[in-house]
Amino acid sequence: MDWIVRPIRAVFFADEQAFNWIQKKLGLSNYQMAALVWVKGVVIGLLLGWWLL
């Protein structure tokens, strides 16, 4: 059950432990995690923009 909750928390909340868990689980570097966070922000921004307009 933990593998479902942590990614959801990482998407919606800036939880450092969840991001570290994802980084270790996927074996990503710090630069790859930064790209993942950037993509997450773009996707959430587009979804919010679509939903609000």
C-alpha positions in Angstrom: 0.0 0.0 0.0 3.0 2.3 0.6 3.9 2.2 -3.1 0.6 3.8 -3.9 0.5 6.5 -1.2 4.0 7.9 -1.5 3.9 8.8 -5.3 0.5 10.5 -4.7 1.9 12.5 -1.8 4.9 13.4 -3.9 2.7 14.7 -6.7 0.4 16.9 -4.7 2.7 17.8 -1.8 6.3 18.8 -1.6 7.3 15.9 0.6 11.0 15.4 0.7 10.8 11.9 2.0 8.5 10.9 -0.8 10.8 12.4 -3.4 13.8 10.6 -1.9 11.8 7.4 -1.9 10.9 7.8 -5.6 14.5 8.7 -6.4 15.9 5.6 -4.7 13.1 3.4 -6.1 13.7 4.5 -9.8 17.4 5.1 -9.4 17.3 8.6 -10.7 20.0 11.3 -10.4 19.4 14.7 -8.9 19.2 16.2 -12.4 16.6 13.6 -13.4 14.6 14.3 -10.3 14.7 18.0 -11.1 13.4 17.3 -14.6 10.7 15.1 -13.1 9.6 17.9 -10.7 9.6 20.4 -13.6 7.4 18.1 -15.8 5.1 17.5 -12.8 4.7 21.3 -12.4 3.9 21.7 -16.1 1.4 18.9 -16.1 -0.4 20.1 -13.0 -0.3 23.7 -14.3 -1.9 22.7 -17.6 -4.5 20.6 -15.9 -5.4 23.4 -13.5 -5.5 25.9 -16.4 -7.8 23.6 -18.4 -10.0 23.0 -15.4 -10.3 26.7 -14.5 -11.0 27.9 -18.0 
